[in-house]
Amino acid sequence: MMATRGSLAKKWARCRDFPGLRRCIQMLIFLLHVANMVDGQIRYSVPEEMKKGSLIGNVAQDLGLDLKRLRSGRARIVSGENIQYTELKTDKGTLVVNERIDREQLCGDTTPCSFSFEVILENPMELHRITVEVLDINDHAPVFPNTDKSISFDISELAAVGVKFPLQTAEDLDVGQNGLQDYILSPNDNFILKQHANPDGSKYVEMVLQKPLDRERHPHLSLKLIAVDGGTPQRSGTVNIDVTVLDANDNIPVFNQSVYKASVMENTMKGSRIITVNATDADSGSNGLISYSLSKTKGSAADIFNIDEKTGTISVNGLIDYEKEKKYEVRVEAKDQGGLIGTSKVIFDVFDVNDNAPVINIMSFSSPLSEDAPPGTTIAILNIKDADSDKNGQIKCSIDDKLPFKIETSITNYYNLISDQYFDRESVSEYNITITASDFGSPPLSSSTKLHLKISDINDNAPVFDKAIYSAYVTENNSPGISVFAVSARDKDWNQNARISYLLEDTQVSGSPISSYVSLNSETGVLSAVRSFDYEQIKQLQLVVKAQDGGSPPLSSNVTVKIVIQDQNDNPPQVLYPVQTGGSVVAEMVPRAADVGYLVTKVVAVDVDSGQNAWLSYKLQKATDRALFEVGLQNGEIRTIRQVNDKDAVKQRLTVIVEDNGQPSRSAAVIVNVAVADSFPEVLSEFTDFTHDKEYNDNLTFYLVLALAVVSFLFITCVVVIISVKIYRWRQSRTLYHSNLPVIPYYPPRYSDTLGTGTLQHVYNYEVCRTTDSRKSDCKFGRAGSQNVLIMDPSSTGTMQRIQSEKSILDEPDSPLEQKPPNNDWRFTQGPRPGPSGPHMPYGTHIRWTPKSGTRATGGPEVAMGTGPWPQPPTEAEQLQALMAAANEVSEATATLGPGTMGLSTRYSPQFTLQHVPDYRQNVYIPGSTATLTSNPQQQQATAQQAAQQALPPPQVSAQPEPPKAAQTPASKKKSTKKEKK
């Protein structure tokens, strides 16, 4: 503040001798205005890494400001940084830490480290600059970047004493005493450590050979380099040094300059060549070959530049930015094949170019602006910066001259936009202001920003309603919260002055405030019902609505609203008589001698509604005997309509409906108990059960419904099970009918070989072929007469044993199942005799059943079956069992063949001749059974008896064997056969 006033005094001294006195006075007034705005500058010092909310200083006390002034002036902090490190507590006037401050991130190596910001107050406008210096703390340890845990050297054992080996320098982000201070090399006999200082104060170290190396004694050396800082507590970083001792290289590369200097423009393209360094090595051969490299020094220079390993040309590898770094220093290493290294230093000076346009930041902008604001009112505060230097960073700011505004310079990089005349909102309601900032570079760069300033209105118009009185209608029993009516008013003002709020004037209705009946939306003017209205209690509401704008002071107007309540049929009829009680039964007695039209009782009801909603009518809804009573439609009188007789029930129950005439109508029901008796004791027992009938009926109905549900469930379950069983059996039968039955030869066990020749003496073979629809065949079979039934169950193990036992019984001469002698009823037809070839009968006679064709012998002449009828045909299950039993017997017969047959069946045995064929005209054998088919009635009877004793029921067949029958004639047997077929 004192410095500013001193500069004003100097200016005034110059103005006294200045010939243009008027212009000097104007300049002095402008400087006084700036002096009033910039009252002072404060500087604080805080350590880095302070917690959020930590106190920095008392701004109000240091600036001499009152806390009320801070609040009324809306004091706030403005800065051009993205991160707001500090916060101003206007209630206490203190400045506290808002974000963690990292000195290394904020300033890097720059010391001292500080950042500045401004505190702005309004009404009147004041601007104060505050600078905060960030003090370093020892929060970083020295580190060796770009090292893979160790530094490797290949050194010849002929290296001379005093040879220097540059080491990787450590980095410490801290500065001052907390920065890197010293290097320590682990104790050894061959090397010592020397430290050197750079012009910028940083240190680099070299490892110097002080004792010749002896590869034969120590081919490998392991050392440690420790970097320590000066902070408290002290921090350190360590890197390992691995030295491999080589042979025969005794000259190090030498650069022609110890320091190289070069200049580079910022934003130089990547790959551009800058300078070439050169080093020589006195050695010859491979020891004289040199490779160049950049030392990994502190900073990012090694990433920005690149060097060719063979030529030593240094080129740009990254982005060069003058605003970030104005000078780069790089150490170059020349290394021969023997591991000796020579070093030099290259310094790059960066020249600035005008590559940054001015950046405009709006620190404060007041919009809208009242139309009665005086000239000179500050509208906006701008902060304009240019990152370039010298003329490239100098800025000029301008706006359109036709606008009623002007730009004035405040403090460094700050500009004020102020008004230059009075405003009239009715003529111009808003302004678009373009602010342009340009630098003095070549070519100049510029940037602009636009401000949209709105002119606010002052409140000079009151709200106006369309009508003086509004009327609304609402039906009673409305839902609470329903919209009843909406009022609307208009205001010619703008923005807040035209924002209308609606209010209810405090009036009383029936001793209650109007707000307990209706509510008013203050923004939309919608009137809503707070409660459900009842026409019977209140028929009209009259209220006053006030419309008030948001100006200061506010303007308002009133309007009257009448709300008319309309009636609704909302009350059902109420029965006054007969009185309905829950614990006792009231009954009206009618004597049995009552005449037609006898008045039993009268139903009395009322309705609290009005008009036609209260007109009542009476109806008889339900009665024990509807032909005995009637109800008057208008008066509710219950009378008899016929003479009471002895057949009428003593206990009569009438249900009467009372209904009003509303839309929709409402009704009530009443139960009238009537006792038809001459005295009270007659009906006492009848009416004692009235109270229990309903409970009994309810229980009975429940149990009936439950029983019906259970029976229905069981019925459906049984139907599903039966259908499943039927489908399963049908599928089984389909599989059985459509199976291809094999042609099985049959060898009667009675005629097996007894001479030990290996062949059967008497052979007779049958092939039975049937079709899938063989149930329609005309061929008839006798029922199974043997117990040689093959059990179809795969798990059965006793079938073959039983067949063997039966076979042994058949072999006995006295067996009751012994084969009968030949019968003349079965014979070969006259004609060609069976023979081995030609049209004669083959070795085995084939009998085939075909539908609708009878029986015939295939492969030869027909075999006559006699004159008698065929026996009853067996079922298909019996036929299948017979065929399977025949297959088992064939396997047994085949097992008895001797070695002379060479495995041939007896059918094709060379010993088979026609003379071996016995006369089977009397008996015919069914494969798999010992039953005999014959035309002799006595033999048929005996055979049937044997079959009945031995037959087993087939699988899934429920037919029982026939009992023995008396001798039958062929005619009677034919009739019985037809009956069995039916």
Secondary structure as UniProt FT lines:
FT   HELIX           2..16
FT   HELIX           21..37
FT   STRAND          38..47
FT   TURN            48..49
FT   TURN            52..53
FT   STRAND          55..58
FT   HELIX           59..63
FT   HELIX           67..72
FT   TURN            73..74
FT   STRAND          76..78
FT   STRAND          86..89
FT   TURN            90..93
FT   STRAND          94..97
FT   HELIX           103..107
FT   TURN            108..109
FT   STRAND          113..121
FT   TURN            122..125
FT   STRAND          126..135
FT   TURN            145..146
FT   STRAND          150..156
FT   TURN            157..158
FT   TURN            161..162
FT   STRAND          164..166
FT   HELIX           176..178
FT   STRAND          180..185
FT   STRAND          191..197
FT   TURN            199..200
FT   STRAND          203..209
FT   TURN            215..217
FT   STRAND          220..229
FT   STRAND          236..246
FT   STRAND          254..255
FT   STRAND          259..265
FT   TURN            266..267
FT   TURN            270..271
FT   STRAND          273..276
FT   STRAND          279..280
FT   HELIX           285..288
FT   STRAND          290..294
FT   HELIX           301..304
FT   STRAND          305..307
FT   TURN            309..311
FT   STRAND          313..316
FT   TURN            322..324
FT   STRAND          327..336
FT   TURN            337..338
FT   STRAND          341..351
FT   STRAND          359..365
FT   STRAND          369..370
FT   TURN            371..372
FT   TURN            375..376
FT   STRAND          378..385
FT   HELIX           390..393
FT   STRAND          395..398
FT   TURN            401..402
FT   STRAND          405..409
FT   TURN            412..413
FT   STRAND          414..419
FT   TURN            425..427
FT   STRAND          430..439
FT   STRAND          446..456
FT   STRAND          464..465
FT   STRAND          469..475
FT   TURN            480..481
FT   STRAND          483..486
FT   STRAND          489..490
FT   HELIX           495..498
FT   STRAND          500..504
FT   STRAND          508..509
FT   TURN            510..511
FT   STRAND          512..513
FT   HELIX           514..516
FT   STRAND          518..520
FT   TURN            522..524
FT   STRAND          526..529
FT   TURN            535..537
FT   STRAND          540..549
FT   STRAND          556..566
FT   STRAND          574..577
FT   STRAND          587..590
FT   TURN            592..593
FT   TURN            596..597
FT   STRAND          599..602
FT   STRAND          604..606
FT   HELIX           611..614
FT   STRAND          616..623
FT   TURN            626..628
FT   STRAND          629..631
FT   TURN            633..635
FT   STRAND          637..640
FT   TURN            646..647
FT   STRAND          651..660
FT   STRAND          667..676
FT   HELIX           680..687
FT   TURN            688..689
FT   HELIX           690..737
FT   HELIX           749..751
FT   TURN            772..773
FT   HELIX           774..776
FT   TURN            794..795
FT   HELIX           799..811
FT   TURN            813..814
FT   TURN            816..817
FT   TURN            824..825
FT   STRAND          827..828
FT   TURN            838..839
FT   STRAND          846..849
FT   TURN            851..852
FT   STRAND          855..858
FT   STRAND          863..864
FT   HELIX           876..895
FT   HELIX           899..901
FT   TURN            902..903
FT   HELIX           906..908
FT   TURN            910..911
FT   HELIX           914..916
FT   STRAND          924..925
FT   TURN            927..928
FT   STRAND          932..933
FT   HELIX           937..950
FT   TURN            955..956
FT   HELIX           970..981
//
